[in-house]
Structure formats: structure tokens, C-alpha cells
């Protein structure tokens, strides 16, 4: 064993609950442990990074990680602490989601490193042949209604209504654990603290159906300092898929973390050692305005999820909005990144026929960036107008040569007021 995985997770703040005997087992032998992932989206989000990091630390400590993609459970829907029943997905949608999530998981875990290589399983593979009568006879008889009703995840939904489909979810997830214990030698299931009830149903099925022993370990659910949900931004979920959340937006999400959140995040999402992390936290506390913690966090995670090249582009894009970048730097941005950087700035749509006009006419008549030509002229004379990050003079003519990605022009009024002109 390389490290004591429980000690490692504990100082990182990644243990909420752990069953008796789990730590002793993990210190004694290489353990196969799994985490389940919900395939209801075609990408994992940053919220999924917590269990992914748990699996990464698990593997680095010499244990064998397994990722379970819930092809079967995704057809039912986990009720745990949800206020409403979720929409159920068809098989084609689920399969597409599974394929994309599998590819993402392969970038975090080593699937070819010998005895503790990661493995990936889909619970649909063993549930597709299971008929209802066999399930309630062979599995359902081992768990009482009282036991199921006592789970917090069920109790919280009894007043608002809980379908039998959702009520049965813990039995299905519990059977996963039993199946993997019996057929794959899995002894540990890990997950978020909201999964404790489902996971312990699994340990109970292992005991009652197989006469064996299995263990559980959960992580705390991350809450942001301002009380909002981790993994969300103003525009919604932060995804790992670059098509759904650009590397620039992804980088900015971490860079904009509050100081107290950054201290929590660096322990969970960084692979740096305890000594390195504690030194970084101390440096940050001495000079918080430099945001060293956020920068280190954003850089490491962006490289891991995307690439070093994507990080360079994200940093370049950030400097365009917040620094003194040049027009040449602006022209290096692809269309998706350009739109990400300037998401939310006022936009104007014009036609190509509107080009080849003087900058004052273009900014005050073609668009309404300035309320009058007089005001546009005055600010241009005062060196306060830029086109594509370059200061312009009154004789500037707007033409096709000013187009970014053959479609956009970036106008700037003063230092902070940006406008994106879309030319079609």
C-alpha cells in the first residue's frame, strides 16, 4: 500500500461517514471499491469531480477503483433528497450518455496499470435479464419495508409523494453492491453523503443474501460559502465537456472561487501533497489579493479535465477581458471561446452591407453604442474608443478586415464597456 487512504481522505475533508472495520480492511489489503455515476446527462459535471477524485486518491493509494455507470438505475431515478420525481430516459439516450461519460472517466483513472487497474461496469448488463418476479422474490424478501422507510432519503419524500419506482431504487442500488461483491470481489462502495442510505442497503444485502461483509464510505456534500450549490454558475451547471462548458468558463469557475471555498476545494480537487497544499494556503492567507490558491486550483484542474493547451488559451482569453491584451491575442480566440469571454455583453446585429463606414457613423448610427455622433466623436478624439482592442482615430474605416472569425467585431467604449457586433 502506498498511503493510508483513510488518513489521506480525512485530512482532505473527504470523509463524512465510514462503516466500522473499513479502515482496518483498507490498511490490510488491496481493496476493490466502486462509485456509481448517474447517466442522466451526456456529460459529467464538476459535482461529479468529488467522487472521481475519491477514486483517483483510492487508486494512488494502491487500491482498485471501479466506476459503475447506472444504465439500469438511470432508467428508474434516485429519489435521494430530490423534491420531485425525475423524467425517465429511453435506452438510446442512456447509451449515448454512457458512452460520453465513459470517455470522460478514462481521462482520470488508469485502466492499464496492473493489479489495481480501474474498471468500468454498467449495471444494465446484469439487470437486463432480471425479471420482476425473480427480483422481488430473490432480493426484495431480504429487506423489510420498515428498514426502507427509515432511510432519510425516503422519509424526506413521504409527505410530497414517492412512487413505487423511486421507493424501489435503494433495492436496485443495493443489489448492485451484492452483485459486485459476489462476482467481482468488491468490498467497498463510496459516494456522496446523500447516498449513505442506498449504500448501507447494499451492505445489508451482502450480509443477508451472501452471509458476507461489505463496507461503506461517504464524502460530505460541498456547499459554497454563499450558500449556493457547488457546481452551479449563473449560467447553470459547469460541465466537463468542452462543448457544454468552454475551457475558459471552466477555468473562470475555479478562479472566481471565494477564499474560504478555495481552501476547501484545493484539498479535495488537487493531487498536491499535504505539505504543498498547506504551504499554498498559508501563502494565500498572507497575500489573498494575489489569489494564488485560486490560480493554482484553476490551472491544475483545467489541465486535468481539458489539456495544458486549453489552459493556455483560457489564460490568454482571461487576459483579454481583464488585462492589456493586444488585437493579435484577441484574434487567436476561436469563436466558442470568444463568445464565452464576452457572454453577457451587449450585442448588436448588423449586415455586411453596413461595413465600409466611418467609425463614428458605425458606433452611433449603425449601432447605438453611442447615443449620438457627437458623443462618439468626442470619446474617439479622447482616445477612449477601441475596435478589437486597438485604439482608433476619427479616420478609422470599419471594413471586413476588422472581422473576428469572419463574423464579429469587438467595440470598447472606455476601459470597461464592451460591445459585441455580429456581422451577418
N, C-alpha and C positions, 0 to 999 in steps of 0.2 A: 504494500500500500504506500502511495506517495505521501499523502497527507491524511490527517483525521478529518473526514468530510464534515462531520457534525460540528467540530470546532471551527472549521472554515466557514460553514454556513452561519453559525451562531454569531461570530464577530461581524459578519457582513449584514446582520439583522434579517436573515432569511429563514428563520425558524419560528413558526407560530406554535404548532403542536407536533409532538412526536410520540409514538406509542412506546411503552416500556419494552426494553430489550433491543430496540432498533440500533441504538448507538453501539452496544456491545457487538451486535452482529456485523455492523459496518467496520468495526475495528478488527474483526476476526478473519474476514474473508472477502473475496471479491463478490459483490452483490449485484444482481441484475435488478434494476429499478426502472419504473416507467412513469411517464406523464402522458395524460390524454389531451388531445387537441381537438377543438370544435371545428368541423369543416363547413360552417355555415357562411363563410366568406371565401373569396378566391385569393385572399392573402392573409397572412398573419399580421397582427398589429403590434405596436410596441408593448401593449399589455401582455402579449404572449412572450415577450422577452424575459419576463421573470422566471417562468418555468423552463424556458430554453437555457437561461443562464444556470439554473439549478442543474440541468442535465450536463452542461459544459463543465461545471465545477465537479460534478459527480464523476464524469469520465476522467478529468485531470487528476482526481484522487485515486484513480486506478480501478474504478468500478465500471460496470457495463450499462450504458444508458439505452433505454428503449423509448421511442416515441410512438404512441398509439394515435392514429388518425381515426376519429369516430365516424366511420362510414355508416354504421348501424345506429349508434346513439344520435348522430346528426339527423337521422330521419324521425327521431322521437322528440328531442329537445329537452335540455336540462332545466328544471324549474328553479334551481337553487338561487334563491334571493332575487328572482325576476318577478316583476309586478304583473306581467301578462304572459299568456301562452305564445310561443313563437310560431312563425309560419314554418311549415314543414317543407323540405326541399325534395325535388324529384331526383331520380338516380343520376341522370345526365349532369345536372347542375352539381350534385355532390361529387361526382367523379372528376369533373373539371376542377373543383375546389381542392380535392385531394391531391391531384397531380401538381398543382401550383404550390400548395403548402409543402409537399414532399421536397420539391426542388429547393425551397427556402430553408428547410430544416437541414438539408445536406450541406449548406454553407456554414453551419455552426458546429455540427458534430462530425467526428471522424468515423467513417463507416468502413475503414480498412486499416486497422492498426493492431491486428492480432486478437488476443483473447477478449479484450474489452472494447472491441469494435461496436459502434452503435448499430442498432437495428430499428427497422420501421415496420409497423404492423397496422392492419386495418381491421377493426372488429367486425366489419361486414363479412369478412372471409369466414368466420365461424358462426355468425348469426344467420346467414342467408339460407342455411339448410335446417334451421331450428324452427319447428312448428309451434304454434301457440300452446296446444295441449301438452306437448312434451315439456315446454318451458315452465308452465305453471305447476305441472306435476313434479318435475325433477329439481326445479330451482325454487319456485315460489313457496313450496311447503316448508322450506327451511327458515324462512323469515316471517315473523308474526306481524300482523297489522299494527299492534301496539308498538313494536320496535320501529316500524317505518314512520308511524305518526309522531314519534318522539323526536325525530330529526328536526332541527331548527329550520332547515331549508323547506320542509313540508309545512310545519306549524305556521310559518310566516305567510303561507298562501291559503290557509284553510278558510279564512273569512272572505277573501276576494274570489275564491273558486279555484279548484285544481282538477284538471281532467285525469281520468284513469291513465291515459297515455303518459302524462308527466309524472303521476304518482308512481308508476312502474319504473321510472328512469333509474332509480337507485338500485333496483334489482338487476337491471341490464348492465350498469356500470360495475356492480358488484360481481356479476358473473364474468365480466372481462378479467377481473383480478384472479378469480378462481381458475379460469381457463389458462391464463398466462402462468399462474403458479404451477398448475398441473402439467402443462405441455412445454413451457419454456423456462421453467425454474426461476420465475420471477418471485422475489420475496418482499419487494418494497414498491408501494405506489406513492408518488409525490404529486403535489398540486397546490393551488391556492387555498387559503383557509375556508373559503366558501364551499370547498369540495370535501371537507372533513367527514360530513355525514355519509356521502356516497362512498368514500374510500373505506371508511370503517365498516360499511355494509359488506364490502369486499373481503375484509379480513375476517368478518363473521362467517361468510360463506365458505372461505377456505377452511375455517375451523369446523363448521358443521357438516359440509359436504365432503371434505377431504381429510378431516382429522389432522390438519396441518396448522402451521403458524405463519402468519404474514404480518407485515408492518406498514405503518403509515407515517408520512412526514409532510407537513404543510407549511407554506410561507404566508406571512401577513399580506393582506391586500394593501397595495400602496395608495395612500391618499396624499394629494398635493397640499401644500401649506395653506392655500387659499380655499381649501375645501372642495375644489372641483376634482373630477375623476381623472386619474392618471391615464395618459394615452390619448387624451382628447385635446383638441385645439379649437380655436374659434371656427375653423372650417370643418371640424369633425374629427374622425379617427386619424391617427398617424399610422400609416401602413408601412410594411417593409418593402412592398412592391413599388419600384421607382415610377411606374406608370400611374399609380394611385396617389402617392406622396413623393414629390420630387426629392432628390438628394439634398437640394438647397433647403426645402421646407423641413426635411428630416433633421438636417444639421441645425437649423434655427430653433427647432423644438427643444433640443438639448441646450443650446447656447443661451436660450431665454429662461432657463430654469431658475427659480428663486434660490437664494443662497442655502437656505435650510434644506430645500429639496435636493439640491446638487450634492450636499453631504450624504444624503440618503442614497441617491442614485449611484454615486461613484463606487460605493461599496457593493452594490448589487450588480451593476452592469459592466464594471471594469474587471479585467483579469489581472490588473496590477496587484502586487503583494500588499500585505497589511502595512508594512513599513513604508512603502511608496505612497500608499493612499493616505496614511496618517500625516506624512510629511507634506503632501499636497494640500490637505485640509488645513494644516497649520499655516502654510504659506498664504492660502486663500483668506484665512481669518485676519492675517496681518495686513493684507492689501486687497480687500474684497472688490475694489473698483476695477482691478485688473482682470477679474473673472477667470482666474487661472483654472479653477475647478471645472467651470462650465466648458471652457475651451478644451481641456484635456478629455473630458467626458464626450463632448460632441465629436472630437476628432477620432477617438478610439472606436466609438460605436458606428460612426458613419463609414469608416474603413471596413469594419467587420460586416456590416449589413450591405454596403454597396461596393466601394473599392477606394484605393488611395487616389485614383484619378478623379472619381466622383467627389471626394473630399476637396481636392484642389479646386475643382470647378465651383463647389459650394462656397469655399472661402473667397474665391475671386468674385462670385456673384454677391456675396455679403459686402465686399469692399466697394462694389459699385453703388450700392444703396447707402452705405454708412461711411464710406471713405472718400478718397480723392481719386477714384479710378478714371482712366482715360477712355476715349472713344474706342481705341483699339481693344481694350479689355471688354467693353460692352459688346463689341462685335464677335467676341469669342463665344458668347452665350447662345446655346441652341434655343429654339422657340419655346420649348416647355419650361426651361429654366428662366428665360426672360419673363414669361408670363407669371411664373411663380414669384420672382423677385418683385414684380410690380403689381401683384394681385391686390386689388382694393384701391389702386389709384384711379382717379377719374379717367374715363376713356372717351375718345371721340372717333366716330367713323366717318371717313371721307373717301372719295373715289380718286383713282389715279389722275382723272381729269383735273382735279383740284391742285395737282402739283405744279411745278414750274411757276410759283408765285413768290412774291417777296415775303420775307419772314413776318413782317408786321401784319400784312394782309392775312397771311396764313394763320397767325395766332389770334387775331381779333375778329376776322370775318369768316374765314373757312371753318375755324373752330371758335369757341368762345372762351379760350383760355384767359384772354384779357377782355374786360368789358368794353374797351374802346381802342381804336388805333392809336390815339394819343398816349394812353397808358402803356401800350405795348412798345411804342417808340421811345418813351421816356425810360422805361426799365432796360430796354436794349442798349440805349445810349449809356446808361449807368453800369453796363457790364453785368446785368442781372439776369440775362436770358441765355440758356444753353439748349442746343439741339444735339442729342446723342452725346451728352456730357462734354461738348465743346462749346465754349463761349462764342456767341455770334455778334456780328455788327449789323448796322441797318442795311447794308448792301447784300446781305445773305439771301440767296435764292434757294427755296426748297425744291428739291428735284428727286428723281428716282435714286440717285446716288446716295441719298440720305436714308434709304430704307434699310431696316434691320431685318434679316431673314426674309427679305423681299416683300415685307408686309407692314412693318412697324416703324414709327418714329417716336423717339422719347424727347419730350419737351420739358424744360425745367424753368420754373419761374422763381427766382431767388434760390436760396440754398435747399429748402426742404419740400417745395411744392412740385411734385412730378405729375406728368400727364402722358398717357399712352395714346398715340394716334394710330388707329388701324386703317390702313390704306387698301381698299379693295377695288 
